[in-house]
Amino acid sequence: MKTFCSVWLLLSVVELSPAPPASQEPPLACRGAADPAPPQPETAEDMASTGDLEPTHYPARRAAQVALHYLNTHHGSPFRVFGLQQVHKASAEDVEAGGRKYKLDFSVTDWASGSAGPALRCSADVLFPRTERHSAPDVKLRCEALQQINRTAQEEEAFYQKHITPDSAVSARDIPDSYGNMSEEMQPFWRLARVAASFIMLRESSENTEFNMAQVASVTQQESSEEQLMLEFVVLLHDLPSQEIVQWKLLASWSPDRGVRVLQTEWQPRCPHATKPPN
Amino acid sequence: MRGLLVLTALFVAVFGKVTFEGDQVLRITAQDAKQIALLKELPEEILGLDYWMSPSRVSLPVDVHVPFHSLQAVRAFLAYHQIPYHVMIENVQDLLDDEQREMVKYRSFPRSTDDFVYTTYHDLNSINSFMDMLVAENSNLVSKIEIGKSYEGRSLDVLKFSTGANRPGIWIDTGIHSREWITPASAIWSAKKIVTDYGRDPVLTDILNNYDIFLEIIANPDGFAYTHSNDRMWRKTRKPNPGSSCVGVDPNRNWEVGFGGSGASSNPCSQTYHGPSIHSEPEVKAIVDFVKSHGKLKAFLSIHSYSQMLLYPYGYTSTPAKDQAELHELARKAVSELQSLHNTAYTYGSVITTIYQADGITIDWTYEQGIKYSYTFELRDTGRYGFLLPADQIIPTAEETWLALMAIMEHTRNNPY
């Protein structure tokens, strides 16, 4: 059973499939494995979640997280990752064609600037469509003073130059490790993974999910292409409502000019009996 | 005695060692008081023994650094008297620099809870040692109770802090979800805090003079061991599920109130699998039995991570709890105390509105048992590191959480029911 599972995993690596929606069948070898993010049925709370929302409750917070993922895909870098600080105001309304639109007023901070960083005020409209198959939420976002925040151009350029050289072959596992340790050197890679993962988290989000990146399982530098740093990541995402850990492999490019782009993503099943030992 | 004389005759004391090449550290487990006495008779100076943990009681291991030149004799002595031991460190010289050695020495083999390293995450053995040391050092205040056995046969231990008999109690558990490492780490610090502050802090002293505190540091030891050996992200128990290749039940969906609802999963492979039946998990049943037989618990605090929240019932229904207003106000106060220390922001409210619908959770059951002050904590952080919270946040987290715990315990003490 174990070898069959490993062989299956090996084969799955070769095949590059698009993101499976929640309805995808688990692979044969992992029969019974949980779906990446099983949707929760509507509860009385869901039905009531229109009009003004309590900013500290989950409907507003989930929508704000989606806006954060969007923000990071557009403005994240090896030296900038935004996190939600606080939701100030939120409301939701049902729209025609059966979706729900959230209007949010919230603050974010840049994790890379530590506790010294200022909070940025943002507002966003987040539309969760209600379609047969899952489709990504739509986000319109405005943040004050985004251009004026401390430019990290120097650090980005230095990081870029260091790793665009032909003999750079970064390869690491478990960032951070089981004890939360992460070396200085790995920080920008962690942030890059977090930004790249935001593309996936944004795409996979619904009103019934709340994603964070739990760990970077691995980073492997690929041959640079078109002057872009090419990195293959395996990331573990954590969905709060289902408590599932979802594994994704992705290929991302980055340069100071072009920012982060995600070229390929592949959901990877975690066979229950094939979990690797932590470091 | 004769053996000892032979031993002594065999040696030349070596002073001013430059190398530890070939030295070993042995862990000796004396089987009875007679063996302890024998160990105490070993001529330390002559043999050049350095005890990392001296012979004291039968229940505690004896760790001793034995220089190479004494090894053969010491091992012969132990064999002659049939005292069991095993080699902890094969060659001390491998631990080259002093600092490293100090670190290993204190990290792996602390001699007391004052030596214990609170700024790192520990494994089961280390946590069990900590509990035993704490009890040994404060035997008039702390005792250890076994409330049951885990599926894999591990002891489910609860520390009881008590200054008198027949008192009402306050319960705190951590580590029920094994990947939430910050929770037992905070509990260890809190246990030490309690023994340190009793007799010094007037509020805690007053609480303990009227209530017992029960602290279950590792509520899911099988899962916890698994996070160290196999999968850092393991959450559930380790009980196999018949007919499935997936193992484990979510111990926070296995409780009676709301059992089997949509806020839990019926799929054994799911992280929120509720289990085959109510209280099917021995880890859960042990607490249920304890609560019922105690009969006088007045506060029940179940500690998880992450999300930075303080939550009260219910998780299975949006019908407000009867005491919602009081629980909400107390949560507000506790969170405000918590935030006052390191400015860590928490949200608070009922489980179902604040975090998500969850059916069959601990505090819904304890609340329905009549334990009014039933709360679930979700400790640091809010998703940046999540379960892999850096160890340098252990003490700040424990300190701030302690303030919230004190607020709830103080309120419980001042509002008897």
Interface residues (C-beta under 8 A of the other chain):
Chain A: M1 R31 G32 A33 A34 P38 Q40 P41 T43 A44 E45 E54 T56 H57 Y58 G83 L84 Q85 Q86 W111 P176 D177 S178 Y179 G180 N181 M182 N212 M213 A214 Q215 L236 H238 L240 P241 S242 Q243 E244 I245 P272 H273 T275 K276 P277 P278
Chain B: T120 Y121 T227 H228 S229 N230 D231 R232 M233 W234 R235 S244 S245 C246 V247 D250 S262 G263 S265 N267 P268 C269 S270 Q271 T272 S307 S318 A345 T347 Y348 G349 I352 T353 T354 I355 Y356 Q357 T382 G383 R384 Y385 G386 F387 L388 L389 P390 A391 Q393
